[in-house]
Amino acid sequence: MVIDVLKLDELARRLTSMIPEDLQGAREDIAKNFRSVLQSSLQRLELVTREEFEVQREILRRTRSKLEALEQQIAEMEGQADR
């Protein structure tokens, strides 16, 4: 998965803006640390893109549909065998 650097920077800026006034001198170093920690943490999560998710969802939908059709066929065959 590719991490959107702009969104990562925006999140780091938001976190940096919460730093108390007395630590403003270290703000740039803290912002860099936020970015690197966020990036490494997100990479370890094994996230998928929205596109990958949608593809898998469509595959699952088709599989369920086929399974329901097969279950119906089995039920009909069992009904015929009972006669």
LOTOR-606810 format. One record per residue (C-alpha): x, y, z. Coordinates in steps of 0.02 Angstrom, whole numbers, padded with zeros to 5 digits, always signed. Last residue first. Example, Ala and Ser with C-alpha at 12.3 -4.5 7.8 and 13.67 -1.06 7.14 Angstrom:
LOTOR-606810
+00684-00053+00357 +00615-00225+00390 
***
This chain:
LOTOR-606810
-02003-01930-00226 -01858-01899-00106 -01730-01894-00247 -01824-01751-00333 -01821-01646-00174 -01635-01683-00149 -01603-01624-00327 -01702-01465-00296 -01609-01430-00133 -01443-01461-00219 -01488-01341-00359 -01540-01207-00233 -01377-01229-00137 -01282-01211-00301 -01372-01050-00343 -01337-00982-00168 -01153-01026-00186 -01143-00940-00355 -01217-00780-00281 -01101-00789-00132 -00951-00806-00247 -01009-00659-00352 -01026-00548-00198 -00857-00608-00130 -00770-00564-00293 -00854-00393-00290 -00795-00362-00112 -00619-00416-00159 -00614-00290-00301 -00686-00154-00189 -00554-00185-00056 -00413-00179-00182 -00480-00013-00248 -00499+00059-00072 -00316+00019-00042 -00264-00117+00078 -00184-00099+00249 -00043-00210+00309 -00035-00123+00478 +00155-00119+00480 +00161+00019+00349 +00047+00128+00456 +00163+00117+00605 +00318+00159+00503 +00234+00310+00425 +00160+00374+00588 +00325+00357+00680 +00420+00444+00540 +00296+00587+00526 +00282+00614+00715 +00472+00615+00730 +00486+00747+00595 +00354+00852+00685 +00446+00833+00851 +00608+00893+00773 +00518+01043+00697 +00429+01085+00862 +00581+01080+00974 +00580+01268+01000 +00390+01263+01024 +00408+01160+01182 +00353+01298+01304 +00199+01332+01196 +00126+01158+01221 +00123+01042+01071 -00052+01023+00998 -00001+01105+00834 +00125+00966+00810 -00013+00835+00808 -00106+00931+00675 +00053+00956+00575 +00092+00769+00585 -00084+00731+00522 -00062+00851+00377 +00108+00777+00336 +00033+00601+00331 -00109+00663+00221 +00017+00740+00102 +00126+00585+00104 -00016+00472+00048 +00043+00300+00100 +00060+00175-00041 +00000+00000+00000 
***
